[in-house]
Amino acid sequence: MNKTALFLEQLSMNAPLIGGLFHGLSQEELSDLVGLSEMAVFDGGAEVFREGASGEVMYVVVSGKFAVSRTDALGNEVRLAVVSDGEIFGEIALLEHVRRTATVRALVPSVTLCFDRRALERWPGLTMKLYQNMALMLARRLRLTTDELLFQVSQAGLAEAGAGQAADR
């Protein structure tokens, strides 16, 4: 089975993929998009990329789970998120032309589609649709991160301290 047929079969059975990056794309657009991608298979524990490395590829999780982590000021690796079916990672390097901001490892055997910036730039109409869907996914991620941060701050009692400092100004 070729890559496009395999992906379209997976897509038809995978609601997170349909509702995420590929939302609203026609079968023809999906086929074109898959043709631009590479499929990558990772064993559990495999490192996809390391924080600080260069990169121009974004990954879409077809199946599996990946841990996203960063190194703190003390040199400890801190897990920030786990991404799974239908989610993306590596998009920051793709969008901002910066080095990788995190390390990503497969937690279980996993399959991704990989999209290179140069390949996407050759299809501006299709890329625009992807970027619109990516913006929605990133907005959701930001909202969840903000909620988590608010929870952590309130748990630490810093919300009251911050309000008191603001009133003193």
C-alpha positions in Angstrom: 0.0 0.0 0.0 1.5 3.4 -0.9 1.9 6.3 1.5 -1.1 8.2 0.2 -3.5 5.2 0.4 -2.2 4.3 3.9 -2.7 7.8 5.2 -6.1 8.2 3.7 -7.2 4.9 5.3 -5.8 6.1 8.6 -7.5 9.4 8.2 -10.9 7.9 7.7 -10.6 6.0 11.0 -9.0 8.8 13.0 -11.2 11.7 14.2 -8.3 13.8 15.6 -6.6 13.9 12.2 -9.8 14.9 10.5 -10.5 17.7 13.0 -7.0 19.0 13.2 -4.5 20.1 10.6 -6.5 18.5 7.8 -9.9 20.0 8.7 -11.9 21.2 5.6 -9.5 19.8 3.0 -10.9 17.9 0.0 -9.7 14.4 -0.9 -7.7 15.9 -3.7 -6.0 18.4 -1.4 -5.3 15.6 1.1 -3.7 13.5 -1.6 -1.6 16.5 -2.8 -0.6 17.2 0.8 0.4 13.6 1.5 2.4 13.7 -1.7 4.4 16.6 -0.3 5.2 14.7 3.0 7.4 12.0 4.1 6.3 9.3 6.5 8.5 8.6 9.5 8.2 5.7 11.9 9.8 5.9 15.4 10.4 3.2 17.9 9.4 3.9 21.5 12.2 6.0 23.2 13.6 7.3 19.9 14.6 11.0 19.8 13.0 12.9 16.9 15.0 16.1 17.5 16.8 17.9 20.3 16.3 21.3 21.7 18.7 23.8 20.0 19.0 21.8 16.8 18.2 23.3 13.4 15.1 22.2 11.7 12.6 23.0 9.0 10.2 20.1 9.3 6.9 19.9 11.1 5.5 16.6 12.2 1.8 15.4 12.3 1.2 12.4 14.5 -0.7 9.8 12.6 -0.5 7.3 15.5 1.5 7.1 18.7 2.6 9.5 21.5 5.5 11.9 21.8 6.9 13.6 24.8 7.9 17.3 24.4 10.5 18.6 26.9 12.8 21.5 27.6 15.9 21.9 29.7 15.5 24.2 32.7 18.2 26.5 34.1 19.6 23.7 36.3 20.0 21.4 33.3 17.1 19.2 34.1 14.8 18.0 31.3 11.2 19.0 32.1 8.3 17.4 30.2 6.0 20.0 28.9 3.5 18.0 27.0 2.5 14.7 25.4 1.2 14.9 21.8 -0.7 12.2 20.2 -2.9 11.4 17.1 -3.8 14.4 15.0 -1.5 16.8 16.9 1.6 18.5 15.6 5.1 19.3 16.8 8.0 21.0 15.2 5.8 23.8 13.9 7.8 26.6 15.6 10.9 25.9 13.6 8.8 25.7 10.5 7.0 29.0 11.1 9.6 31.1 12.7 12.8 29.9 11.1 14.4 29.3 14.5 16.2 26.4 16.2 14.2 23.7 17.9 12.8 25.0 21.1 12.2 21.6 22.7 13.4 18.0 22.6 10.8 15.4 21.3 10.9 11.7 21.9 8.5 8.9 20.9 7.0 7.3 24.0 5.6 4.3 22.1 6.1 3.1 18.5 4.7 6.0 16.5 4.1 7.1 12.9 4.2 10.7 11.6 3.9 12.7 8.4 6.7 15.1 8.0 6.3 18.4 6.2 9.3 20.4 5.0 9.0 24.2 4.7 10.4 24.3 1.1 7.9 21.6 -0.1 5.0 23.5 1.5 6.1 26.8 0.0 5.6 25.4 -3.5 1.8 25.0 -2.8 0.7 28.4 -1.5 -3.0 27.9 -1.7 -2.9 24.6 0.2 -0.3 25.9 2.6 -2.6 28.8 3.5 -5.3 26.3 4.5 -2.9 24.4 6.6 -1.7 27.6 8.3 -5.3 28.5 9.1 -5.8 25.1 10.7 -2.5 25.4 12.5 -3.4 28.8 13.9 -6.6 27.2 15.4 -4.6 24.3 16.8 -2.0 26.7 18.3 -4.7 29.0 19.8 -6.2 25.9 21.5 -2.8 24.9 22.8 -2.2 28.5 24.1 -5.6 28.6 25.8 -4.8 25.2 27.5 -1.4 26.4 28.5 -2.8 29.6 29.9 -5.4 27.7 31.9 -2.6 25.4 33.3 -0.4 28.4 34.2 -3.3 30.1 36.0 -4.0 27.0 37.9 -0.3 26.6 39.0 -0.1 30.3 40.0 -3.2 30.1 42.0 -2.1 26.9 43.7 1.2 28.6 44.7 -0.6 31.5 46.2 1.2 33.9 43.8 -2.1 35.4 42.5 -2.7 37.2 45.7 0.9 38.3 46.0 0.8 39.7 42.5 -2.4 41.6 43.1 -0.9 43.1 46.2 2.2 44.2 44.4 0.1 45.8 41.6 -2.0 47.7 44.2 1.2 49.1 45.7 2.4 50.6 42.4 
